Amino acid sequence: MHLHPVTPDDWESHRDVRLAMLEDAPDAFWFTYADEAVYDEADWRERIEGAWLVQARDADGVLGSAGLGSHWEPERATTATLFGMY
């Protein structure tokens, strides 16, 4: 297994794992499957751009994903939040 940094070119694999996680654990995430299933390629690429996302992968493909976000408030500038872990 290795961690793969997600880029906009990974939009399809990111979409697939993201929609799977929203179906599998709908109460664990802020957004719903219905919210994100309507996104097109441009939407997925835009959401990935500027985000720090990784996928856990092995020889068979994507196993899961997670994101890391920073806070913009000056008093929390050194704090990051792990999100969307699946």
FENLINBEL-V982985 format. One line per field, one symbol per residue. ss: DSSP state (a for helix, b for strand, c for the rest). burial: + if it has 24 or more other ideal C-beta (glycine too) atoms within 12 Angstrom, else -. A space follows every 10 residues. Layout:
BEGIN
ss: ???
burial: ???
END
This chain:
BEGIN
ss: cbbbbccaaa aaaaaaaaaa aaaacaaacc ccaaaaaccc aaaaaaaacc cbbbbbbbcc bbbbbbbbbb cccaaacccb bbbccc
burial: -----+---+ +-+++-++++ ++------+- -----+---- ---+--++-- +-+++----- -+-++++--- ---------- ---+-+
END
